[in-house]
Amino acid sequence: MTPTCRACDRHVGLHRRGLCRTCHNLHAKTGTLHWFPPKPRTSRPAAARVQDFAELRGQGELRTVAAARIGVSTRTASRYAARIRKAAA
C-alpha cells in the first residue's frame, strides 16, 4: 500500500513532509508549507532502522514506501540499500 499525501489524500509516493511532490511544490511556492510540519525524527539507532528497512524490502516493499514507513528520506534509504548490499557481499 502506498502512503497517502497529507494534502490531497492521493495514494502516491511521498516527497517530503508527508506530501506528494506536486503538493509540496505548490505549498512551497505559495508559502503555506508551514501547515505541514516535518515529522519528528525517530530516536531509534541507525542499525535498527537499517534492519527494519531490510525487512520491509524483503517483504517486497518499494524503496520509497519502505523509507516512508521507517521515517527516513529516499536518499537515506538508498544509503541503507548500499549498506545492505555491501554487508551481503
C-alpha positions in Angstrom: 0.0 0.0 0.0 1.4 3.3 -1.0 1.3 6.2 1.5 -1.3 8.9 1.3 -0.4 12.6 0.7 -1.4 14.7 3.7 -2.8 17.5 1.5 -4.6 15.8 -1.4 -5.2 12.3 0.1 -4.0 10.6 -3.1 -2.1 7.3 -2.7 1.2 8.3 -4.3 4.9 8.3 -3.4 5.7 10.9 -0.9 8.3 13.6 -1.4 8.7 15.5 1.9 6.7 16.3 5.0 4.1 13.6 4.1 3.2 15.4 0.9 3.4 14.3 -2.7 5.8 16.2 -4.9 3.0 18.2 -6.6 1.6 19.4 -3.2 5.0 20.0 -1.7 5.9 22.3 -4.7 2.6 24.1 -4.6 2.8 24.8 -0.8 6.4 25.8 -1.1 5.6 28.3 -3.9 2.5 29.7 -2.1 4.3 30.0 1.3 2.0 27.6 3.1 4.5 24.8 3.7 4.4 25.6 7.4 0.9 24.0 7.5 2.7 20.6 7.2 5.5 20.5 9.7 8.1 17.8 9.2 7.6 14.6 11.1 9.8 14.4 14.2 12.9 12.4 13.8 13.0 8.9 15.2 15.3 8.3 18.1 16.0 4.7 17.1 19.6 3.8 16.3 20.6 3.7 12.7 21.4 0.0 12.8 17.8 -0.7 13.9 16.4 1.4 11.1 18.6 -0.4 8.5 17.4 -3.7 9.8 13.7 -2.5 9.6 14.4 -1.3 6.0 15.9 -4.6 5.0 12.9 -6.5 6.4 10.5 -4.2 4.5 12.4 -4.6 1.3 12.5 -8.3 1.8 8.7 -8.3 2.1 8.6 -6.6 -1.4 8.0 -3.0 -0.4 9.3 -0.4 -2.8 12.3 1.6 -1.6 10.3 4.8 -1.3 7.5 3.1 0.6 9.9 1.4 3.0 11.6 4.7 3.6 8.3 6.4 4.4 7.3 3.7 6.8 10.6 3.9 8.8 10.6 7.7 8.7 13.7 8.4 6.5 14.3 10.2 3.3 14.6 8.3 0.0 18.3 9.4 -0.1 18.9 7.7 3.3 17.0 4.7 2.0 19.4 4.5 -0.9 22.3 4.6 1.5 20.7 1.9 3.6 20.3 -0.3 0.5 24.0 0.2 -0.4 25.0 -0.7 3.2 22.9 -3.9 3.0 24.4 -4.8 -0.4 27.9 -4.2 1.0 27.2 -6.4 4.0 25.9 -9.2 1.8 29.0 -9.2 -0.4 
